[in-house]
Amino acid sequence: MKFALGVILATIAVFAWETLSWTVLGWHESAWRQFRDEGAMEQIFAPSMTNNHTQASSGAGIYVMPAEPRHSKHATPEEIRKAETDHAKARENGPWVYAIVRPGRREVSMSSNLAVSFIRTLACAVLIAGMLSQAMLSYPGRICFTAAAGLFAGLVSDLPWWIWLENPGRDTMVNVADHFFAWILGGVLMGFFVGKDVVITKGV
């Protein structure tokens, strides 16, 4: 019962923080940029989608520019080297794009997204609580444990986007900090109910 209560309270706290973080604080969206002419970009994107095997909206998926060269079976080693060299130069010189694109209509349900997000947070809380339940820590130590789990999640999930996909450093730091702060709050509540108490024994 204590385990379940700790999980539920931590889930509510983390979910509330994430909702506040994305809807009120504005620190995620404040650095987002926009195209000067969105109408023109729509005309560029819609006819340019080439993958017809994803989602109901034809062509939805991840697009990268310049695209990785695809060599034919009959390409010579010289042709392969030239294509890879040209691709490397094109990426260095820019523009370079990594984008999730949906060219057509798709119904967006905020209530469904919130429900799935809550379930995701609940699953995370169960995993962290399962690990914390095996640890013998003081209450501050339990908070540090869950905070470290949040920091780990940020470093694992967000830092690769900065390393490999050129996600801006400012956005990366915000995303990592978001996980960290969320699970500090989760640990404040979870720590009351989950974990083994520190037992001090005197030697004989």
Secondary structure, DSSP 4 states (H G I P E B T S, - for coil): -HHHHHHHHHHHHHHHHHHHIIIII-TTGGG----S-HHHHHHHHHHH----SSSSSTT-EEEEESPPP---TT--HHHHHHHHHHHHHHHHHS--EEEEE--S-----HHHHHHHHHHHHHHHHHHHHHHHTT-B--HHHHHHHHHHHHHHHHHHHTHHHHHHS---HHHHHHHHHHHHHHHHHHHHHHHHHSSBPP------
